Each structure stands twice: as C-alpha cells, then as structure tokens.
Amino acid sequence: MEQELHPNAGKNDIIEVDGVRYQRLPIKTHLITDKDNILDVAEKYGKPVLSKPGDVLFISGKVRGLHAAPRHSACGHQAAQAGL
C-alpha cells in the first residue's frame, strides 16, 4: 500500500512551533468508526509511511473522539507508541 503524501489543498505542509519546523502530511484511510481498533488503523496506514527516525503519527481529534469511550482505554499513548 504505497501512498504518495501531499498536503491538503490550501494547507501548508510545513509548520513552525517554538522555532522547530515540522512537516505535516495527511494519510488517506478508510472511513474510521468506533468499530475500528485504532491501533490496527495506525499500524495499517502509519507504519508504511513512517520511515525515518523521529517520524511521529498524530491522529485527528475527530478520530480520537470516537475512541474516548472506556472500552477503548487500553489504546492509550504508551500502547500506541509501542505498536509503531
């Protein structure tokens, strides 16, 4: 699943925070619902494009909101870091 990453139309892919420049590139996924295991989604779509040391995968607040229910509490920050 090779994916060419480009910024969304009208968005700058480079942002600067506290003097550090970051490149933000959206990763196209299927429609994520509360039925999806967020760690499986992160691995399926993130792992193929996170290729350099220091690469970080951020998950949209909209998607995180789907997984805020207690039944998804095992999908915490440490679990996500360990999976990728």
HELIX and SHEET records of a PDB file:
HELIX    1   1 ILE A   38  GLY A   46  1                                   9    
HELIX    2   2 GLY A   61  LEU A   66  1                                   6    
HELIX    3   3 PRO A   70  HIS A   72  5                                   3    
HELIX    4   4 HIS A   77  GLY A   83  1                                   7    
SHEET    1   A 2 ILE A  14  VAL A  17  0                                        
SHEET    2   A 2 VAL A  20  GLN A  23 -1                                        
END                                                                             
